[in-house]
Amino acid sequence: MKQIESLFDTYNKLYEELDNDNYDVEDEVYELEDEVRLLLDEYSFQDEPMFENQETELIKLRKLNSLVKEMKQEFDFYNEEAELDMMFPNRHDDDFDEDDMSWRNVFGE
């Protein structure tokens, strides 16, 4: 529980930094997002009916995840590496050909 509170504190600090035009914290926002995602997986068992109508860690993490996404939209985040990973999920494989990412291959020219 303290870990989740600490993540909310981190979110608040990062939001304040971004609000003060300090975009040097973008990497920290991505780290926070990754940490929240991992914890969402860890607490996914709380999605069971036995936890219904309870203030669970999962509910708090979902709220924090939503806040982080809203913050990224509000401050216009763009992560080139994440975008490339989405477009070419196997680009880190040993046998991946960098030429596959060229605009000529993408558009079939």
Stockholm file with secondary structure:
# STOCKHOLM 1.0

chainA/1-109         MKQIESLFDTYNKLYEELDNDNYDVEDEVYELEDEVRLLLDEYSFQDEPMFENQETELIKLRKLNSLVKEMKQEFDFYNEEAELDMMFPNRHDDDFDEDDMSWRNVFGE
#=GR chainA/1-109 SS CHHHHHHHHHHHHHHHHHHTTCGGGHHHHHHHHHHHHHHHHHTGGGGSGGGTTSCCHHHHHHHHHHHHHHHHHHTTCCCHHHHHHHHCTTTTSTTCCGGGGSHHHHTTC
#=GC SS_cons         CHHHHHHHHHHHHHHHHHHTTCGGGHHHHHHHHHHHHHHHHHTGGGGSGGGTTSCCHHHHHHHHHHHHHHHHHHTTCCCHHHHHHHHCTTTTSTTCCGGGGSHHHHTTC
//
